[in-house]
């Protein structure tokens, strides 16, 4: 039954948007007259109780003459019987003027019953006005940058849905326990850098961060990257930047692995990268949401975003270093000097170098 209803609704919807719209140009019932045998013409103000009336047609207008009457109706043109109809019939004006040399004809309508339900008008057929170019406001072409932003946001939203559906426990941990200072049992099992959930989340984070970078570069004219002129150019730039971010994480994993081996922090590399991705991804989400709202509400020249917005990214990195240091100190039996030395090699010195490059 649901299938039948769905098909019917589809047919009705499809019909409504494919049928032509009938537009009345002249309503001849408003200009009806009565002509007697002496050639006198009197206007008719109402058709109730009238069984014979007529109207003059001047020129050869565009469109069609529609005549509708629920009872049998005789149609005369200049005193010549043209046809007999019931319900509705359409006439081409050129056919009505056939054989007539004058530019004016008199069309007479008569019936055995009253003409009070008569409909007689000149109509034209057009496509539905909601999709007609001449009537509807033409769609303003969106800029390439706007097209890129819409496509990218859709892709990111789909990826979020896929990860949430396939890895609900990881997303629950991400939203509920990212900023905890305690090491939970979940981390001992799920912190593998190359497991499915971590890789999916890392890909999503790389794409999201790269989108923010491309978006801010174009919006604020930062010239961090080359400005693109085509949609494909923007997409390629986005994917390349995301690939660069992703392989930067691979390099970080290799570096942390070597330093952890040197300091004999067995297994710490997975915890460190696990926390790094979680912390930065959770803080990136509200920034991404703010960019999306600004994109929807404002135009580029009225944006809420300025150059000061960029300060949030180094702040997030510094916050992670502080938070992870406190978490590491609280959960490691090693001496604080050893811990600080390890963090200097894996987090603090790389952050200083990155911030120096960023502000250069």
C-alpha positions in Angstrom: 0.0 0.0 0.0 2.9 2.4 0.8 4.4 1.7 -2.6 1.1 2.6 -4.3 0.8 5.8 -2.3 4.4 6.7 -3.1 3.8 6.2 -6.8 0.6 8.2 -6.8 2.3 11.1 -4.9 5.2 11.0 -7.4 2.9 11.1 -10.4 0.9 14.0 -8.9 4.1 15.9 -8.1 5.6 15.2 -11.5 2.4 16.2 -13.3 2.2 19.4 -11.4 5.6 20.4 -12.5 5.4 19.3 -16.1 1.9 20.5 -17.1 1.5 23.8 -18.8 -0.1 26.8 -17.2 -3.1 28.4 -18.8 -3.0 32.2 -18.7 -6.2 34.2 -19.6 -5.5 37.2 -21.7 -9.1 38.3 -22.5 -12.3 37.3 -20.8 -14.9 37.6 -23.5 -17.8 37.1 -21.1 -17.1 40.6 -19.9 -17.7 42.1 -23.3 -20.7 40.1 -24.5 -23.3 41.9 -26.6 -26.6 41.1 -28.2 -27.3 42.0 -31.9 -30.8 42.1 -33.3 -31.9 41.7 -36.9 -31.7 45.5 -37.5 -28.0 45.5 -36.6 -28.4 47.2 -33.3 -25.9 46.0 -30.6 -26.6 46.2 -26.9 -24.1 45.2 -24.2 -24.9 42.4 -21.9 -24.0 42.9 -18.2 -25.1 39.4 -17.0 -25.7 36.1 -18.7 -28.3 34.8 -16.4 -31.5 34.0 -18.4 -29.7 34.8 -21.7 -29.4 32.0 -24.2 -27.8 33.9 -27.1 -24.9 36.3 -26.9 -21.9 37.3 -28.9 -18.6 39.2 -29.0 -16.4 41.0 -31.5 -12.9 39.8 -32.1 -10.5 42.3 -33.5 -7.3 41.3 -35.4 -5.8 37.8 -35.2 -4.6 37.6 -31.6 -2.0 35.1 -30.4 -3.3 32.2 -28.3 -6.4 30.2 -28.5 -10.1 30.9 -27.9 -11.4 28.6 -25.2 -15.2 28.1 -25.1 -16.8 26.0 -22.3 -20.4 25.3 -21.6 -22.0 22.5 -19.7 -24.9 22.3 -22.2 -25.0 22.0 -25.9 -23.8 25.2 -27.5 -23.9 26.5 -31.1 -21.0 28.6 -32.3 -21.5 31.0 -35.1 -18.9 33.2 -37.0 -20.4 36.1 -38.9 -23.7 34.3 -39.1 -22.2 31.0 -40.2 -22.5 28.0 -38.0 -19.0 26.9 -37.1 -19.6 23.9 -34.7 -21.7 22.5 -31.9 -19.9 21.7 -28.7 -20.5 20.6 -25.1 -18.0 21.1 -22.3 -14.8 22.7 -23.6 -13.2 23.2 -27.0 -10.3 25.3 -28.2 -10.2 27.4 -31.4 -7.3 28.9 -33.2 -8.0 32.5 -34.1 -6.5 32.0 -37.6 -9.2 29.3 -38.2 -12.0 31.6 -37.1 -10.8 34.3 -39.5 -10.5 31.7 -42.3 -12.2 33.1 -45.4 -12.9 36.5 -43.8 -11.2 39.5 -45.4 -12.1 41.9 -42.6 -10.0 42.3 -39.4 -13.1 42.0 -37.2 -15.4 39.1 -36.8 -18.6 38.6 -34.8 -18.8 35.3 -32.8 -22.3 34.4 -31.7 -23.1 31.7 -29.1 -26.5 30.2 -28.6 -28.0 27.5 -26.5 -31.4 26.1 -25.6 -30.4 26.7 -22.0 -29.1 29.7 -20.2 -25.5 30.8 -20.8 -24.9 31.7 -17.2 -22.2 28.9 -16.9 -20.5 29.9 -20.1 -16.7 30.4 -20.1 -15.3 32.2 -23.1 -11.8 33.7 -23.1 -8.5 34.1 -25.0 -5.8 32.0 -23.4 -2.1 31.3 -23.9 -0.1 28.3 -22.7 3.1 28.8 -20.9 5.3 26.7 -18.7 4.7 26.9 -15.0 5.7 30.4 -13.9 7.8 29.1 -11.0 10.2 27.6 -13.5 9.7 30.0 -16.4 12.8 32.1 -17.2 10.7 35.1 -18.2 8.8 35.1 -14.9 11.0 33.5 -12.3 14.1 35.4 -11.1 17.1 33.9 -12.9 19.4 32.0 -10.6 22.5 34.1 -9.9 25.6 32.0 -10.7 27.5 31.1 -7.5 31.2 31.7 -7.4 33.6 28.8 -7.7 34.6 29.3 -4.1 31.0 28.9 -2.9 30.6 25.8 -5.0 33.7 24.3 -3.5 32.6 25.2 0.1 29.2 23.5 -0.4 30.7 20.3 -1.9 33.4 20.1 0.8 31.0 20.5 3.7 28.7 17.8 2.2 31.7 15.4 2.0 32.8 16.2 5.5 29.3 15.7 6.8 29.0 12.3 5.1 32.4 11.2 6.5 31.2 12.2 10.0 28.1 10.1 9.5 30.2 7.1 8.3 32.6 7.2 11.3 29.7 7.7 13.8 27.9 4.7 12.3 30.9 2.4 12.1 32.8 3.4 15.2 30.2 4.6 17.8 32.4 3.8 20.8 35.2 5.8 19.5 33.0 8.8 18.8 31.4 8.4 22.3 34.9 8.5 23.8 35.9 11.4 21.6 32.9 13.6 22.8 32.8 12.5 26.5 36.4 11.8 27.6 38.8 13.7 25.4 39.9 16.2 28.0 40.2 13.7 30.9 43.5 13.6 32.8 43.1 9.9 33.6 44.1 7.0 31.3 41.1 4.7 30.9 40.9 1.1 30.0 39.5 2.0 26.6 42.9 3.6 25.6 44.8 0.4 26.3 42.8 -1.4 23.7 42.0 1.3 21.1 45.0 3.5 20.8 46.7 1.6 18.0 47.7 4.3 15.5 47.0 2.2 12.4 43.7 0.6 13.5 40.5 1.4 11.5 39.0 4.0 13.8 42.2 6.0 14.2 42.9 6.0 10.5 39.3 7.1 9.6 39.5 9.9 12.2 42.9 11.0 11.0 41.7 11.2 7.4 38.6 13.2 8.5 40.7 15.5 10.7 43.2 16.1 7.8 40.4 16.9 5.4 38.6 19.2 7.9 41.7 21.1 8.9 42.7 21.4 5.2 39.3 22.8 4.3 39.6 25.4 7.1 43.0 26.3 5.7 41.8 26.7 2.1 38.6 28.5 3.2 40.4 31.1 5.4 43.1 31.5 2.8 40.5 32.5 0.1 38.3 34.4 2.4 41.0 36.5 4.1 43.4 36.7 1.1 46.2 35.3 3.2 48.2 34.0 0.2 49.3 30.9 2.1 48.3 29.0 -1.0 47.8 29.9 -4.6 44.3 31.3 -5.3 42.4 29.0 -7.6 40.1 30.0 -10.5 38.3 26.7 -11.1 36.3 24.2 -8.9 38.7 21.4 -9.8 41.6 23.6 -8.8 40.1 24.1 -5.3 39.3 20.5 -4.9 42.8 19.4 -5.9 44.3 22.0 -3.6 42.2 20.7 -0.7 43.1 17.1 -1.3 46.8 17.9 -1.7 46.8 19.9 1.6 44.9 17.1 3.4 47.5 14.6 2.1 50.3 16.8 3.4 48.6 17.0 6.8 48.1 13.2 6.9 51.7 12.4 6.1 52.8 15.0 8.6 51.1 12.9 11.2 52.9 9.8 9.8 56.2 11.7 10.2 55.2 12.7 13.8 54.4 9.0 14.6 57.9 8.0 13.3 59.6 10.7 15.2 57.7 9.9 18.4 58.5 6.2 18.0 62.2 6.9 17.8 62.3 9.2 20.8 60.1 6.9 22.8 62.5 4.0 22.1 65.4 6.2 23.2 63.6 7.2 26.5 62.2 3.7 26.9 58.6 4.8 27.0 57.2 1.7 25.6 53.7 2.1 24.1 53.5 5.8 24.8 53.6 6.7 21.1 50.1 5.4 20.5 48.7 7.2 23.6 50.3 10.4 22.5 49.0 10.4 19.0 45.6 9.1 20.1 45.3 12.1 22.5 46.7 14.5 20.0 44.1 13.7 17.3 41.2 13.6 19.8 42.1 16.9 21.4 42.6 18.8 18.2 39.7 17.3 16.4 37.2 18.1 19.2 38.4 21.7 19.3 38.3 21.9 15.5 34.6 21.0 15.4 33.2 24.3 16.9 35.5 26.3 14.7 34.3 24.4 11.7 30.7 24.9 12.8 31.3 28.6 13.2 32.7 28.8 9.7 29.7 27.0 8.3 27.2 29.4 10.1 29.2 32.4 8.9 29.2 31.0 5.3 25.4 30.5 5.4 24.5 33.8 7.0 27.0 36.3 5.7 28.5 37.2 2.3 32.3 37.4 2.0 32.3 41.1 2.6 30.2 40.9 5.7 31.9 37.9 7.3 32.4 37.7 11.0 35.9 36.2 10.4 38.9 38.4 10.5 42.7 37.8 10.7 42.4 37.6 14.4 40.6 34.3 14.0 43.9 32.7 13.1 45.2 33.1 16.7 42.9 30.2 17.7 45.1 27.6 16.0 48.3 28.2 17.9 46.3 28.5 21.1 44.8 25.1 20.5 48.3 23.6 19.9 49.7 25.2 23.1 46.7 24.0 25.1 47.3 20.5 24.0 51.0 20.6 25.0 50.0 21.9 28.5 47.1 19.4 28.9 49.1 16.4 27.7 52.1 17.4 30.0 49.8 17.4 33.0 48.2 14.1 32.0 51.6 12.5 31.4 53.0 13.7 34.7 49.9 12.5 36.6 50.0 9.0 35.0 53.7 8.2 34.6 56.0 6.9 37.4 59.1 8.4 35.7 60.9 11.4 37.0 59.6 14.8 36.0 63.0 15.8 34.4 62.8 12.7 32.1 59.2 13.5 31.2 60.0 17.1 30.4 63.0 16.1 28.3 60.8 13.6 26.4 58.1 16.2 25.8 60.6 18.8 24.7 61.8 16.4 22.0 58.4 15.3 20.8 56.0 18.3 21.4 57.5 21.5 22.8 60.4 22.0 20.3 58.3 21.0 17.2 55.5 23.4 18.4 58.0 26.3 18.8 59.4 25.6 15.3 55.8 25.4 13.8 54.7 28.6 15.5 57.9 30.4 14.3 57.1 29.3 10.7 53.5 30.3 11.1 54.2 33.8 12.2 57.2 34.3 9.8 
